[in-house]
Amino acid sequence: MSVFVIARFTVGDLGKALEWGKANGNVAEDITAYGKSLGQIGHRMLTDGKGLVVIDEWPDADTFNKFFAGAARMGEFLSGVGVVGEPEVTMLDAVDVAGQF
């Protein structure tokens, strides 16, 4: 079963972070392409009104770790959106039960 990764990023200024992200979409596209090349299943970026929250689905935890350590433009993205400190990362294992989609 796959793993879901929830990563919370504190940013200095949410408005500026979102502006930078929109103006530099090619950086995020390059990172996404790298993730897909490793087998990333899903990716969403959200906000809780204070920072950025990423929810990804990966085949396994090792693949996510390889991605996060090896994405060539990840540092550029994190710096550009003004991430402060380290992300809070939670990994959850998918459970095979009825009623999911």
C-alpha positions in Angstrom: 0.0 0.0 0.0 1.1 3.6 -0.6 2.0 6.2 1.9 0.6 9.7 2.3 2.9 12.5 3.3 1.6 15.7 4.9 4.3 18.4 5.0 3.6 21.7 6.8 5.9 24.6 5.8 6.0 27.9 7.8 6.5 30.9 5.6 7.5 34.4 6.5 4.7 36.0 4.4 1.9 33.9 3.0 0.9 36.5 0.4 4.4 36.8 -0.9 4.8 33.0 -0.9 1.7 32.6 -3.1 2.8 35.4 -5.4 6.3 33.9 -5.9 4.7 30.5 -6.5 2.5 31.8 -9.2 5.2 33.9 -10.9 7.7 31.0 -10.8 5.5 28.0 -11.8 8.2 26.5 -13.9 10.1 25.7 -10.7 7.2 23.8 -9.2 6.6 22.1 -12.6 10.2 20.8 -12.7 9.9 19.5 -9.1 6.6 17.8 -10.0 8.1 16.2 -13.1 10.9 14.8 -11.0 8.4 13.4 -8.5 6.4 11.7 -11.3 9.5 10.2 -12.7 10.0 8.5 -9.4 6.5 7.2 -9.2 4.7 9.9 -7.2 1.0 9.1 -7.3 -0.6 12.4 -6.2 0.3 15.9 -5.1 -1.7 18.9 -3.7 -0.5 22.2 -2.2 -2.9 23.9 0.2 -2.8 26.6 2.8 -4.2 26.7 6.3 -4.1 30.5 6.1 -0.7 30.8 7.8 1.6 28.5 5.9 1.8 26.0 3.1 0.6 22.4 3.4 1.6 19.7 0.9 -0.3 16.4 0.7 1.4 13.8 -1.5 0.8 10.1 -2.2 3.9 8.0 -2.8 4.5 4.3 -3.4 6.6 4.1 -0.2 8.5 6.3 2.3 11.9 5.6 0.7 10.7 7.0 -2.6 9.5 10.2 -0.9 12.8 10.5 0.9 14.7 10.1 -2.3 12.5 12.7 -4.0 12.8 15.3 -1.2 16.6 14.9 -1.0 17.2 14.8 -4.7 14.8 17.3 -6.3 17.2 19.7 -8.0 15.1 22.8 -7.7 13.6 22.1 -4.2 15.9 24.5 -2.5 15.1 27.3 -5.0 11.4 26.7 -4.4 11.6 26.6 -0.6 13.8 29.8 -0.6 11.6 31.5 -3.1 8.4 31.1 -1.1 10.1 32.1 2.1 10.1 28.9 4.1 11.2 29.5 7.7 12.8 26.5 9.4 12.3 22.8 8.7 9.0 21.4 7.5 6.9 19.3 9.8 6.5 16.0 7.9 4.0 13.2 8.8 3.8 9.9 6.9 0.7 7.9 7.0 0.3 4.4 5.6 -2.8 3.7 3.4 -5.2 1.2 4.8 -7.1 -1.2 2.6 -10.7 -0.9 3.6 -14.0 -0.6 1.7 -15.5 2.7 0.9 -12.4 4.5 -0.3 -12.0 6.3 -3.6 
